Amino acid sequence: MGDDTNAPVTAIEADALAGRPLRYFDFVMAAFVTILLLSNVIGAAKMATLSIGGHPFTFGAGILFFPVSYVLGDVLTEVYGYARARRCIWAGFCALVFMAFMSFVVVALPPAEGWTGQSAYEAVFGQVPRIVLASIIAFWAGEFANSFVMARMKVLTQGRHLWTRTIGSTIVGQAADSLIFYPVAFLGLWTIEGVFTVMVTNFALKVAWEALLTPVTYQVVGMLKRREGVDVYDAGTNFTPFRTRL
């Protein structure tokens, strides 16, 4: 496979991408779904505490993973367009639903006689249905909001100032995600003040994490555009989230 890092980049509308071979799209899609699942499997079960300025700060470890899925969502929309990002979001959504279902099944299976790992297994993989539902709905709404804003801002800015699109879309997407997840998952279990505090704090951290990763986003977007030789603009795209067809 030759090195196409200096290949010319062609600005095209989304429809013109149909039938064109894409060398890296499948890899980016796989990375997107993998990181999404990791954030829910590895990170969701652990609460961590760090001391910042002498003050303890507690957060879910999934925050280390989940914002990276938004970075990849930005990359997918910026390079390949909203329609292909939409397919990836639905793939991630289905993967989350399947993972949640299989977690319930495996945890519910009677343990073999003499096996002592059931309690540890339940602690890691046992999921509260309300939190699972909140997570899946929030992901769906947040990712689609992120991708829509990213695509529309690209057309409005004529492809300039990528950082405004990545950060602006993340603010909207993470706001939608947080406004759904925390009330649905914890309202009634926590105080209203507690839900609001955690919601605002985690929203700010996720947006800050995205901003810190902006140089990485620039590098990945630039590399993919050069190697694919395309730069998609969603000027005439149907932005409904309720389809997977390109």
C-alpha positions in Angstrom: 0.0 0.0 0.0 1.6 3.3 -1.1 1.9 6.4 1.0 -0.7 8.9 0.0 0.0 11.6 2.6 0.6 14.2 -0.1 -2.4 13.2 -2.2 -4.7 16.1 -3.3 -7.8 16.7 -1.1 -11.0 17.2 -3.0 -13.9 19.1 -1.4 -17.1 17.1 -2.4 -20.7 16.9 -1.3 -21.8 13.8 0.6 -23.7 12.3 -2.3 -20.5 12.3 -4.4 -18.8 9.9 -1.9 -21.1 7.0 -2.8 -19.3 4.2 -4.4 -15.9 5.7 -3.8 -13.4 3.3 -2.0 -12.5 4.4 1.5 -9.4 3.0 2.9 -9.7 3.9 6.6 -13.4 4.4 7.3 -13.9 0.8 8.7 -10.9 1.3 11.1 -12.3 4.6 12.4 -15.7 3.0 12.9 -14.2 0.0 14.7 -12.2 2.4 17.0 -15.4 4.4 17.7 -17.4 1.4 18.8 -14.5 -0.1 20.8 -13.9 3.1 22.8 -17.6 3.4 23.4 -17.9 -0.1 24.8 -14.7 0.4 26.9 -16.1 3.5 28.5 -19.1 1.5 29.6 -17.4 -1.8 30.6 -14.1 -0.7 32.1 -14.8 2.9 33.2 -18.5 2.8 34.3 -18.0 0.5 37.2 -15.3 2.5 39.0 -15.4 5.7 40.9 -12.0 7.4 41.3 -10.9 10.2 43.6 -8.0 12.6 42.9 -6.8 15.4 45.0 -6.8 18.7 43.1 -5.4 21.7 45.0 -5.9 19.8 48.3 -9.6 19.1 47.6 -10.8 15.6 46.8 -12.5 15.3 43.4 -14.5 12.2 42.7 -15.5 11.1 39.1 -16.5 8.1 37.1 -13.5 6.5 35.4 -15.4 6.3 32.2 -14.8 10.0 31.7 -11.3 9.0 30.5 -12.8 7.0 27.6 -16.1 8.5 26.7 -15.0 12.0 25.4 -12.7 10.2 23.0 -15.7 8.7 21.3 -16.8 12.3 20.6 -13.4 13.1 19.1 -13.8 10.1 16.8 -17.4 11.2 16.1 -16.0 14.6 15.0 -13.4 12.9 12.8 -16.0 10.7 11.2 -18.3 13.7 10.4 -15.5 16.0 9.3 -13.9 13.6 7.0 -16.6 11.3 5.8 -19.8 13.3 6.3 -22.9 13.0 8.5 -24.4 10.0 6.7 -21.5 7.8 7.5 -21.1 9.1 11.0 -24.8 8.3 11.4 -24.2 4.6 10.5 -21.4 4.5 13.1 -23.7 6.0 15.8 -26.3 3.3 15.1 -23.6 0.7 15.2 -22.5 2.0 18.6 -26.1 2.1 19.8 -26.7 -1.5 18.8 -23.5 -2.6 20.3 -24.4 -0.9 23.6 -27.9 -2.6 23.6 -26.4 -6.0 22.9 -23.7 -5.6 25.5 -26.3 -4.6 28.1 -28.5 -7.5 27.3 -25.6 -10.0 27.4 -24.4 -8.6 30.7 -27.8 -9.2 32.2 -27.9 -12.7 30.9 -24.4 -13.7 32.0 -24.8 -12.2 35.5 -28.2 -14.0 35.9 -26.8 -17.4 34.9 -26.5 -19.7 38.0 -22.9 -20.0 39.0 -21.3 -23.4 39.0 -20.9 -25.2 42.3 -17.6 -24.2 43.9 -17.1 -21.0 41.8 -16.5 -18.1 44.2 -16.4 -15.2 41.7 -20.1 -14.4 41.4 -20.1 -11.5 43.7 -17.1 -9.9 42.1 -18.6 -10.5 38.7 -21.9 -8.9 39.7 -20.0 -5.9 41.1 -18.3 -5.3 37.8 -20.9 -6.4 35.3 -24.1 -6.1 37.2 -26.0 -3.1 35.8 -28.9 -1.1 37.2 -31.6 -1.1 34.4 -32.4 2.6 34.9 -28.7 3.6 34.5 -28.3 1.4 31.4 -31.4 3.0 29.8 -30.1 6.5 30.7 -26.7 5.7 29.2 -28.0 4.4 25.9 -30.5 7.1 25.3 -28.0 9.9 26.3 -25.4 8.4 24.0 -27.8 8.3 21.1 -29.1 11.9 21.5 -25.7 13.4 22.4 -23.8 11.8 19.4 -26.4 12.8 16.9 -26.5 16.4 18.3 -22.7 16.5 18.1 -22.6 15.2 14.5 -25.4 17.5 13.3 -23.8 20.6 14.7 -20.4 19.5 13.3 -21.7 19.0 9.8 -23.8 22.2 9.7 -21.0 24.4 11.1 -18.6 23.0 8.5 -20.9 24.2 5.7 -21.5 27.6 7.4 -17.8 28.2 8.0 -16.9 26.8 4.6 -14.5 24.4 6.2 -12.5 26.9 8.1 -11.6 27.0 11.8 -12.0 23.3 12.6 -11.5 24.0 16.3 -14.7 26.0 16.5 -16.6 23.0 15.1 -15.0 20.3 17.3 -15.5 22.3 20.5 -18.8 23.8 19.5 -20.3 20.5 18.6 -19.0 18.9 21.7 -20.6 21.6 23.9 -24.0 20.8 22.3 -23.5 17.1 22.2 -22.3 16.7 25.8 -25.0 19.1 27.0 -27.6 16.9 25.5 -25.9 13.8 26.9 -25.6 15.2 30.4 -29.1 16.7 30.5 -30.5 13.2 29.7 -28.2 10.9 31.5 -28.0 12.3 35.0 -31.6 13.2 35.7 -32.9 9.9 34.1 -30.3 7.8 36.0 -30.2 9.5 39.4 -33.1 11.9 40.0 -35.0 10.6 43.0 -32.0 8.7 44.2 -29.8 11.7 44.6 -30.9 15.2 45.7 -31.6 17.7 42.9 -28.6 19.7 44.0 -26.4 16.6 43.8 -27.6 15.6 40.4 -27.1 19.2 39.1 -23.6 19.4 40.6 -22.4 16.1 39.1 -24.0 16.9 35.8 -22.4 20.3 35.5 -19.0 19.1 36.7 -18.8 16.2 34.4 -20.1 18.3 31.5 -17.3 20.8 32.0 -14.7 18.0 32.3 -15.8 16.3 29.1 -15.7 19.6 27.2 -12.3 20.5 28.6 -11.0 17.0 27.7 -12.2 17.5 24.1 -10.5 20.9 24.0 -7.2 19.4 25.2 -7.5 16.8 22.4 -8.0 19.4 19.7 -4.4 19.1 18.4 -4.8 15.4 18.1 -8.1 15.9 16.2 -6.3 18.2 13.8 -3.6 15.6 13.1 -6.0 12.7 12.6 -8.4 14.7 10.4 -5.6 16.1 8.3 -4.0 12.6 7.8 -7.3 11.0 6.9 -8.3 13.7 4.4 -4.9 13.4 2.7 -4.9 9.6 2.6 -8.6 9.4 1.5 -8.2 12.3 -0.9 -11.6 13.7 0.2 -13.2 16.4 2.3 -17.0 15.9 2.6 -19.5 18.8 2.9 -23.1 18.1 3.9 -24.7 20.8 1.9 -27.7 18.7 0.8 -27.7 15.9 3.4 -30.9 14.6 4.9 -30.1 15.0 8.6 -32.8 12.7 10.0 -31.2 10.3 12.6 -33.8 7.6 11.8 -32.1 5.9 8.9 -28.9 4.1 8.2 -28.9 4.2 4.4 -26.2 6.5 2.9 
